[in-house]
Amino acid sequence: MTPLDLTKLPDFLKAQRWFAGKAWPIKSVSVADHVNMELGSCTFTLAIVEVVYELGHPERYQLQARQTPEGLVSALEDDACVRALFGLAREGRELPSGSGRVVGEWISSTDSGVALPDPLTVRRLNVEQSNTSLVLGERVIIKVIRKLEAGVNPEYEVGRFLATKTSFRATPQLLGALNLEGPAGATLALAHRFVPDAVDGWKYTLDRLRQEKALGEGFLADMRELGARLGDLHKAFASAGPDDLAFSPEPLLLEDLQRWSASIVGELGVTLADAGRLHADLEGRRDGLITYAKKLAQVAPSGQKIRIHGDLHLGQVLRSENQWLFFDFEGEPSRTFTARREKYSALRDVAGMIRSFDYAEATVALEGGQPRGRVGPTRDAFLEGYRSATRGAPFLPDNDEAFDVMLRAFELEKLLYEVRYELANRPDWVRIPVEALLRMEDAP
């Protein structure tokens, strides 16, 4: 194989649609690590490229490039190269890189014995812009991670834990991975079981709300089941033994409650100051809302901190064959890997999903429909399912009053996040969390 001219990679990177730094002045681009792949009929270079900007933190990206008479092209446009890359994971192979090694992993559990067709078909998904997703044989989906971060990738870590340490299967199971070990270490790609007929929970819920003027028992039963499956997920997380330090539950301490309360109080002041300039009806609401955050610090600590999904909403669940599946354990993209791996109260996930119900109803209203008071019954059904699945669980508060106080505080925390997100990205939508804040402050 003729080695690729690495000096051409910076320009190649800048031309990729998934490169997120196009709008920022770039100071330098360099190759942090690379490996020349000679895999059967396909040869290409896998490179880790570091981008240093005039302002802001450096970023690292993964690319696979192949030299052709027309110039450099993405190796993942070639089916043979995709199959070869997948083969590294499935065969658990290792290849030396410039400063480390690429290590393939295939999880040896019953479900990972996926029977694949021969020849193995490759289908590219175009819906994701930040990573590259490929479906192999309509049985496996590979996510090639483009923007790399230092540390343990939470999606890999959580997927591996669920697949190997628990019996929880309400998720597209992690089958394998490609990791780069060494100074530029990172998770490069993940392989999950592909669920061909799935509908995401956001679309599923919107469709139901558009069709049903009043919620039927069937939909409410679905929401109870969603709550119960979330309870099962939390029980799986909490099942880790004391030697599994990344997942083992920890006692919830007073200092945790005080720290979370102080964080919400701080966010409340900043967020209401920003949002209040556009929404005058938020004026004078701070003192009423701050009560929810301060009550959190006054709860007698009980229960545990556990690993949670961390970014849970209707878009992070699938509906397939009348079952709910949880996926995308990456966590909030705006946070560091270290922050995403912290243990929290499980009620943070519960609050995230509850807020999603309000968004679904508000979205239907924005389309011209009229809100029909369906958020409350949906919330109640979801909580009923969750409480039934987690009754007596040691990771939850030991009394209903503490459960309610903590849940309301985390709902407020999520609302403040939504206001900030909408102000920055979708100002036309900021009214959705603002109205929820007003309802919350008006509540007895």
N, C-alpha and C positions, 0 to 999 in steps of 0.2 A: 504494500500500500504506500502510495506517495503521501508523505505527511502534509496535512493541510497547512496552508500559510496562515498562522494564527493572527498575523497583523490585519487580516481581512475581517476578523470576527467582530470588532467593534462596529463597523459600518453595517455588517449583516444584522447585528443585534438591533441597531436603531431602526431598521426597516421592518422589524417584526411587529405585528399588530398588538401582541400581548405585552410589548415593552411599555411600561407605565411612565417612563421618565421623559417622553418626547417633548413635553412642554417646558422642561427645566433646563437652564444653561448647564452644560456638562463640562467639567474640568478635565477629566481623564477617564479612559476606559482601558482596563487591563484584564488579562486572562489569569485567574487565580488558580485554576487547576484544569487539567484536561486529560482525556484518555482517547487514544485512537482505537476504534472498534473495528475489528476484522471478524465479522460474524457471518460465515457462510457466503451467500451471494451478495451481502451488503457490507460496505465499508463506509464508515463516517467518523466524525470527531464529536465527542460529547465534551462540552467545555463549560466551565463556570466562569462567568465574566463579571468583573466588579466595575461598577459605575460610580465615579466620584463627582458630585455636583458642586457648583459654585457655592451653593447654600444647601444646608440639610445634610442628612446622614447618607453614607454610601449604601448602595444596594447591590445585591448579587442576583444574577439571572442564570438559568440553565438553558443551553441551546444544543441542538444536534444539527450539525452542518455537513453537507456532502458536496464535494467538488464535481461540477459538470462542465462540459464545454461552454455552456452559457453562463457559468459563474457559480457562486455558492447557492445552494437550495437547502430547504429544511429536509433532513433525512426522514422525518416522520410523514412526508408526502409519499414515500415509497413503502408499499405494503410489506416488502421483504424486510426492510429495516425495522418496521414496527414489530413484526413477528420475531425478529432476532432480539430486539430489546426485551420483549415479553419473555422470550426464552431464557434470558439471563436470570429473571426472577423465578420462573417456574422450575428451572434446574438448579437454583441456589448457587449459581456460579460467582466467581470473583475475578475481577480484572484489575491489574495495577494501574493507577493514574499517576500523574506527575508528582504529586506529593501525598498520595494516600492510596485508596483502593475503592472500587465500586463493588458492592456486595449485594447479590440477589438473595431474596428470602421467599420461600413458599411455605405457608403455614400448614403443618401436617395435622389437620383435623379432618373429620369425616366429610364435612361439607366442601372442603377445598379440593376434593377429588373430582373436579369439574370435567365432564366429558366434552371435549371440544371437537368440532368437525374438522375434517382434513380434505381439502386445504382449508386453512383457518381464514375466515373472512375478516376484513377490516373495514369498519365504518367510522367516519369522522363526524363528531358532533360539532356544530358551529354555534351553539347557543352560549358557550362560555368564552369570554374574551381574555380572562386573566390567566387561565391555564389551558392545556390542550387535552381534550378527552377523546378517547377512541374506544369503540366497542368491538370486541373480538368474538367471532362466532356466535354473536347474540347471547353470550353466556357470561362474559367478563367485560368490565369497563375499567380502562386504565386512565388515571389522571396523571399527566406529566406536569409536575409543579414547575412553574416558570420563575417566579420571584422567590428566592430561597432566603430562609432566615436561620440564624444560628440557634443551636439548642435542639431539644427533643421536640419533634413535630407532634402536636397533640392529637391530630387526626390519626396518625400512624399508631401512636401510643395507646389511645383509647380503643381503636379498632382491634389492635392486637390483644389487648386485655380482654375485651368482650369475646373474641373468637377463641382464645386459648384458656381463659381462667373462669369463664362463666357459661351458663346454659342459655343466656339471653340471645334470642335469635330474631327479635323484631327489628332487624336492621339488615341492609345489604352487606353481607359478611365480608370482612377484609380477608383476601386470599393470599396476597403477597405484596412485596415491596422491593424497591431498589434504593439502597442507601449509599451515600458517599461518606467514607470514613477518612479522617485525616484533618489537617488544618482548615480546610474548606468544607468540613463535614455538614451534611444536610440530607434530608429525605428527598429523593429525586422523583419518585413515582410510586403510586399506590394502585393496587389491583383489587377491585371489589366484585362481588357477584352482581351481575346486571339483572335488573328487574324490568322486563320488556314492556309490561302493560301498566306500569304505575302512573298515577296522576299525583302531582304534588298537592299537599294539604291545602295550600292557599287557593289553587284553582278549584279543588273539590268543594271547599267551603263557599267560595264566591258563587259557584254554579248553584249550589243548594239554596243559598240566600236569595239569589235571583229568581229561583223557581217557586220558593215557598213563602207565601205572604205571612203565614203563621208557622212556626216551627213544628214539624211533625215528630212523633215519637221515634221514628227511624233515625232522624238526624240527631236527636238528643241521645239516643242509644250509641250512635257513633262517637259522640263527644264523651260519653261516659267511658267508652272503650279506650279512647285516646288518653283520658286521664289515668285509666288503669295501666295502660302500657307504659306511660311515663313513670308511674309508681314502680312497675317492674324494672325499668331501666335504673332508677335510683337504688332499688334493692340490689341489683347486680353490681353497681358501683360500690355499694356499702359492704359487699360480701368479701372484699379483699382482706387477706390475712395481715397480721402485724408486721410480717417480714416484707410485705410489698409496700414500701414506703411511699411510692408515687400515688397509691390508691387507698391505702388503709385509712379508715375513718379516724378523725381526731375529735376530741371533746370540743364542743362549742363553748368558748370562754366569754366572760363579761367584756374583756378587752376587744374581742372580735365585734361584739354588738356595738360597743362604743365607737370603734373605728369605722364601721360601716355607717353608723348614724352620722358621725361627723362628716364623712364623705358626702352623704346625701344633703346635709345642711349646706355644705360649701357649694355643691352643684346647684342647689336651689337658688341661692343668692345670685350666682353668675347667670344662670339660665333665665330666670325671671327678669333680670335687668335687660338682657338682650331681647327676649321675646316681648317684653312689655312695651318696647318702642313701637312695635307693630300691632300689638293687641292690648288696647288700653284697659279692657275688662280684667286683665291680670293684676292691675294696680291694686294694692292693698290686700292681695291674697296671700302674701308670703307667710304672715304669722299663722294663718289657718292651716296652710299646708305643712309648715315646719313642725306642727304637732305630730304628724305621722312619723317624721324622722326621729324626733326626740323620744317618742314612745319606744322606739327600737332600742335605745340605750338603757331603758328602764326595765326591759324584760329580764326576768330571772333566767339566767342561761340554763338551757337543757337541750338535749339532742347532740348532734355531731355535725362536723364539717365533712363533706365528702366531695369527690370529683363529680362534676355536673356537666351537662351538655355545654352550657355557657353562652350559647347564642340561639336559644330555642324560640322558634315561632312557626307558624303554619307552613312556611316555605322550607322548613327543615324536616318535614315528615312526608312520607309517601303513602298513598292509599292503593293497595294492590290486593286483588282477590279478597276483598272485604276485610282486609287487615291493615293496621297502621305499622309503618316501618320508620324508624328514626335513622337519619343519616347526617353527614357533614359535621363531624365532631371537631372541626378546625377551630371553633371558638370565634370570638369577636376579632375580625381582621385588624382592627385599629390597635389592638393590644399586643404586647410582646408574647413570645411563646411562654416565657416564665410566668407572666401574669395569667395567661390562659390556663395554665396547669395548676393554679392555686385551688385549694379546697374551699367550698362555700356551703352555705345553707342550701339544701335542695329546693327551698321555696323560691329561689331566684329563677329557676327554670319554670316553676309553676306560674310565677308572675309574668314571665316573658310570653308564655302561651296565652294567658288571659288577655294580655294587651293585643295580641294578634286578632282575637275575636272582635275587639272594638274596631280595629283597622278594617277588617273584612266588612262589617256592617257600614262603616263610614265610606268605604270605597263604592259599595252599591249605591249609597246615597249620592255620591259625587257623580255617578252615572245617570242620575235622574230619578232613582228610586227614593222612597221615603223610609227613614228609619222606623222600624216597627217594634222597638223594645225587645229585640231578640238577643242582645248581648247578655243580659242578666240570666235568662234561662240557659243559654249556652254555657256561661261561666259556672252556674250551679251544677249542671250535668257533668261538666269536666271535673269539677272539684269532688263531686260525689264519687266518680270513678276513681280519682286519685286517692281519696281518703279510704275507700273500701280496699284498695290494693295495698295500702301502707299502714293499715291500722296496727298500732303498737310498735311500729318500726322505730328502732333506737335512734335513727338519724333525725327524726322530727321532734319539735317541741313536745313536752309531755302534757300540755293542756291546750284546750281550744282557744283560750284568750291569747296566749302567746303565739299560737299558729296564725291567728287573724292579724295581730299587730305586726308580726314580721312580714306576712304576705302583703299587707297594705303598704308597708315601707318599701318593699322591693318593687311593688307596682309603681310607686312614686318615683323610685330611682329609674325604672325603665321609661316612664313618661318623660322625665327630664332628658334622658338620652335621645328619645324620639324628637323632642322639641329641637335639640341642638342639631340632630341629623337633618331634620326637615328644613331648618333655617339655612343650613349650608348647601343642601342638595335639591330640595323640592319645596320652595317657599309656599307654593299653592296648597301643599298638604299640611302645613304646620297647624292649621286650624283643628286637625283631628286630635292630636295630643293636647292642644290648648283647651279644647272643649272638655276633654276628659279630666284635665287638671281642675277646671271650674266645677265640674260635677263632683269631683273628689272633695273639693273644699266645701261644697254645699252639703255634703253628706253628713248625717247626724253623727 
